[in-house]
Amino acid sequence: MTLYWVTNCIGTSLRPYRDDRLTPHLPMVAVPAGITVSVEDTGLPRSFAERTYANLTHWHEPRVGGHFFAQEEPDLLAADLRAFFSALR
């Protein structure tokens, strides 16, 4: 928080929260969506994702990997991407 404040970019870091409050009824995304939730980012409930993405076709919660999932588990991420896109063929 201090880094944002001292570098004078606190406003841009808070902008998404302001936008969400001002426009709560955004249209749902209709294209196929896939989400991988890393172990450290498990706070995102699937029910929220389903309300946001009308066509949630892939949901994966791997038991390994952290915040930098792509760097920590590249093979697992590649397999997850393949699984998502193979269903769209």
N, C-alpha and C positions, 0 to 999 in steps of 0.2 A: 504494500500500500504506500509506503514512504517513497519508493522508487517512482511510482506514478505521480505522486504529489510533487516531489522535488523536480521532476523533469517536465512538469506542467502538462501532463497528458492524462490526468485523472478524469477529465470530462469524456475522453474517447473510451476509456475503460468502462465507464458507467453507461454509455450510450445504449447498449443493447437492452439494459434493464428499463431505461426510460421509454425506448421504442415499444417494448413489450407492454408496458403499462398503458401507453397511449393508443395502441392498436391491438387490442386483445382478440379481435375476431379476424385473424388472417386466414385466407383460404388454405385448405389443406393441400399438401403436395401430392399430386396424382401419379407421378412417375414411380416406378419400382424403387424401393429404398432398402438398403441393408445396413445394419448397425452392429458393430463389434464393441462391446463394453469391456474395457480392461479391468483387471482386479482392483486397481486403485480408483477407478472411475465408476464403481458400482452404484453410485447414488442415482443414476438415471433409471427410473422405473420404466418397464416396458409399456405400461399403460399410458404414460406421457408420450412416448414415441408413437404409439398407435393413434393417439389423438392428433399428433402433428403430421404424421405421414399416413395418408389414406391407403397407400399400397405398400405397407411394410411386409416385404417378402422374406427377409432374412434377419434373424436375431441370433447373436452368438455371445456367450459370456465365457471366455476361456479361463481356465484356472491358474494360468501363469501369465507373466508379463505385467508391466506397470504402466505408468503414465506415458512413457516413451515406447509404446507397444511395438511400433514398426521397427524400431532399432533393436529392441530387446528380443523379439520373437519374429524375425522376418519370414521364416518358413511357415509359421502358423498363420501369419497375416496373409501370405500368398495363397495358402490353402483356403482360407476364408473368402478371399476375393474370388478365387476360382469357383467355389461353391455358389456364391451369389450370382456371378455372371453366367455360369453354366445353366442355371435355371431360366435364364432369359433367352436362351438360344431357341 
